Amino acid sequence: MFDLQEIRADFPLLGRKVYGKPLVYLDNGATAQKPRQVIDKVNYLHSELNGNIHRGAHYLSEECTSEYEAAREAVRRFIGAGSTREIVFTSGATQSINTVAYSYGEKFVHEGDNIVVTEMEHHANIVPWQLLCERKGAELRVLPFSDDGSLRTDRLPELLDKRTKMVAITQASNVLGTRPDLKYVIHMAHDAGVPVLVDGCQGIVHGGVDVRELDCDFYVFSGHKLYGPTGIGVLWAKEKWLEAMPPFLGGGDMVKTVTFAKTIYAELPLKFEAGTTNFIGAIGLGEAVRYLETLDLVALGQHEHALLDYTTEKLLQIPGLRIYGQTPDKCSIVSFTAEGTHPYDIGMILDKMGIAVRTGTHCAEPVMTHYGLTGMVRASLALYNTLEEADRLAEGVAKAVTMLRG
Ligand code: PLP
């Protein structure tokens, strides 16, 4: 079990006030707050240990290198990967997906091939594939979702053929909260000989992952949504793919030897870590993972689910309010509109009450287009949110709606 107040006390920012009101932070899908353990670690690194990794023959460099590699091991453990050779540190999920789209695409995608994405992807899992398709003369195919937010996996077989080179799919939609049936999608794709990239940005936060059990080919996520620092992320891939793919970026640290005639690349995973990486961020992410490992994540998952049900029920009491995404096992993300109001106005009014939500397209314009909308309000709940905060949100939205409807 867990003590929610004790957990909240680990996150100093949650104790602050905004416009003189206690903060209610419900924009966790955009970025999560950091526990003291992560903040202290990053401060310690900056004030006492900073030394560039894999390079120096001195104490600071060596200590930082071993902390960096320990963070890689912590991430490996957390996502159930078989080897640290498969864990590439990037600047975030966006860079991870671009790395695969570029590097895998360079080698394996040709004119007339196709890539399958879903209608509920974040732009980060659409645009890199569009760029690849434009570069190569390939086709982007889209697996649709139904109005209730469920993915039409029944339509997958008609999209897969001999020229399909990748299925890129989210573990959990950042707007609808939907968790597609990944096992089924991966099974279908593999049967057709197609690899699968899973965007784990929201999924890893709400329920975690075991990449070996899932049997996907690529898995990406961002540190800052997982209670870690900003500017760090992970690309996990089966070793066979990382071995087969050419490097994405060239530079220092990703090479074994360089001559003007030929360069031999470094072993995995360094082949994909050109230049000075965000090693302080990576070590901070390792600390975030270690922090999460001290918690009862199963109980906290149940808490988040109860919070989601409660928030949904409260919001639906407001006349004219519609929630998008109603699949039974969705993660704790509630996106909504209220008749006769603009999402941005609701967000502004909530802000003045100390309640942080997100408004707009949530970097998922195709989802907005599906419903004929230009935006939604999104409350994304984290393990440290409370029922009282859900009450404040519902009261705040009710007040905002009354004000805006005149
Ligand atoms: N994928 C999903 C599902 C997301 O929610 C986000 C961010 O909101 C991203 C990808 C992109 O993450 P980042 O901007 O950290 O690279």
Residues whose N, C-alpha, C, O or C-beta is under 5 A from the ligand:
A	BS01	PLP	G29 G92 A93 T94 H122 A124 A172 N174 D199 C201 Q202 S222
